Amino acid sequence: MAEQRHVSRWRAREAHADTGTGTNAGAGSAARAAAPCTQSRSPGVSLRYLDEFVRKLQCAPRLLEHQLFPEAKEITESMGLFNAVRRYVLREQHAPADAAGLSDGVIVVGDGNTPRTAAMFAFRLRQWKCYSVDPAMEVQSTERSRAWEAIENLVVIRNKIENVRLRVRRAIVVLVHAHVTIEQALSAVDAASVLGVVTMPCCNWYGEQETLRGRQPDLVYDDYSVLSDHRELRVWIDPLRKRGAQEATEDSLAIDQSAEMMKGCVRKFFVGESKRDDSTVESVERVATAKRSIDALAALHDALAADSEGAAPTEAAVQTVAQQLLRLLPLHTRVLVLRSKWRQVIELLAARRDLTLWELCSRDAATPGALTLSVRAVHGKESHSNEASIEMKALPDREAVEVVRRGADHPIDCIVDLECLFRAFRSQPKKHSATLLRRLVLAMLSCRNPDAEPRDAPVFVSLTPRKDWRKPEYLAHDALGLTVTTTALSLSAKPALFLHSCHVRREDAASATSSSTTEEVKRLQKEHVLRLKAMVEARFQTEFATHSGVAQCSLAEAKSMDVEAKRLVLVRGIVQHLRRFSQGPSFLSLAPAGRTGTATAQFRDHLQVALESSSLAWSADELGDVVRVVRKGDEISVLGRLSRNDQGHAIVRASALRFHQSEFQAYE
């Protein structure tokens, strides 16, 4: 799998090549196409947005009062996105609400832990409702987040955009350094029309946000008033409109791109992978040179040569490691063990007569790009000689290793590393550790017979104190094609040890089909849950309207009431525990929001809620459906009567529920 692009494939042209101003024309497009796409001289970083924010923006004091911007950089990013929407997307400030009462909405994805960009839109576009969606968002957890409720037309949502449905009349979607695709963001929008999409990509999401339903952005430019390295903005106008054949081939955009409109900005054009300016090539070459400096073969030689370093493992540790390995290795597995201080483990493995064991040792000093290793037969009927050799040679880019000569035929199913590769990291920079490990593992896997029939045995097993080797940047990296299972060994010695078992990742037709339908299944699940919650909300409103004298109180106040009076109360809390039963009622334990303290003290603050078909007036199937969508951490309100349970504790027998914060959410 190819790595995602971390740089943009849009480039600015030299100033003399882009002679036209104003609205683009088809004739100018052909001339520009012939011009070279190189990095033009930038206008220089500008403080225009900061000047506007400090000197002209009337809402600036309130934005600062709400503590939305941790740095000046964030101010310029939000201003840059607002500028793009104001100049290129908004044609009408506002339109009357439709018959359904839906308002226009700006959906901001990836705002971070504060709704900084959405708040900017909310203050400056008074007639638009602005939604800030981010799973890291602060919601009612701090004093400043509670004050955000006072911002008119701002809706703060702590959730993934894929789990949200936003029903609006007209929509504008803004992605602020968001780590989602544009399609994922649009999947949450239920709107009559989408006026535009504006993205400011970052990190490895430049390549993921290049197209929207196969259509490239209508406008791409660098905004030098944004004080960030990731200042590129991409604009789609009316993105869901089908483009004609002529529009699809023309590099034209019927919007004003005069010098005044593009002040401080440099327009960019798509050049693909092959046309990169000198600065980009130089940057890529620097990264490639740094990676080439990682000599995996030399590190492997040093690790094998230092096999006796360190304290010898205890007898208990030897027994534990050997037992785990014997469980992992099926009958008749052919194993190559990297030489290390765990000699006793190899002896215990050799005691199992069905295994064929070889040991990999250092033979000669490593030369640049090459290494010769010795393979010594430990025992097994398939070993044809006591000793053989493997010669490895690094390929020109040093990303992979080629086995150029084998001293003897020794088919291998599994490579076992007993803290050997871990020693290879001592002389390497920490920032290259993931790359080094991948190259070492590739070198080891090259010792296996590529034509061997697939077996149930793992292809690579590593004993290491590094738990993080199971992560995607290490053993689970796509380039290795491995599925990793990690076992923490119960040892009294320090540091802790972990056994990573790696199998070849196989993708059959069934799994491919499953992968292709994951998004659709997620969408259907979201729609089902939202329909269910809409039903629950409608019944809550009906039930609440039919009763008078409902006591709206905190959990503590409800617990202190006279239970014998069986008063009707409305309480709100966070689901901490849920007990489901196939027959009969289910029970929730509600905790006050934001409460801290010891676990015992917290439990004393909980209020029990009984969910019964009789009191809720639901069928058993409806109750089961609702209980299945409740999750720990959901914030809900419960309308019901106080009573006592069998232990004499206060309990609310629910007659209606309302979801405030949960996995799937819908907004209008």
Buried (B, 14 or more C-beta within 10 A) or exposed (E): EEEEBBEBBBBBBEEEBBEEBEEBEEEBBEEBEEBEBBBBEEBEEBBBBBEBBEEEBEBBEBBEEBBBBEEEBBBBBBBBBBBBBEBBBBEEEEEEEEEEEBBBBBBBBBBBBBBBBBBBBBBBBEEBBBBBBBEEBBBBEBEEBEEBEEBEBBBBBBBBBBBBBBBBBBBBBBBBBBBBBBEBBBBBBBBEEBBBBBBBBBEEBBBBBBBBEEBBBBBBBBBBBBBBEBBBBBBBBBBBEEEEEEBEEBBBBEBBBEEEBBBBBBBBBBBEEEBBBEEBEEBEEEEEEEBEEBBBBBBBBBBBBBBEEEEEBEEEBBBBBBEBBBEBBBEBBBBBBBBBBBBBBBBBBBEBEEBBBBBBBBBEEBEEBBBBBBBBBBBBEEBEEEBBBBBBBBEEEBBBBEBEEBBBEBEBBBBBBBBBBBBBBEEBEEEBBBBBBBBBBBBBBBBBBEEEEEBEBBBBBBBBEBBEBBBEEBBBBEBBBBBBEBBEBEBEEEEEBBBBBBBBEEEEEEEEEEEEEEBEEBBEBBEEBBEBBEBBBEBBEEBBEEEEEEEEBBBEEBBEBEBEEEBBBBBBBBBBEBEEEEEEBBBBBBBBBEBEEEEEEBEEBBBBBBBBBEBBEBEEEBBBBBBEBBEEEBBBBBBBBBBEEEEEEBBBBBBBBBBBBBBBBBBB
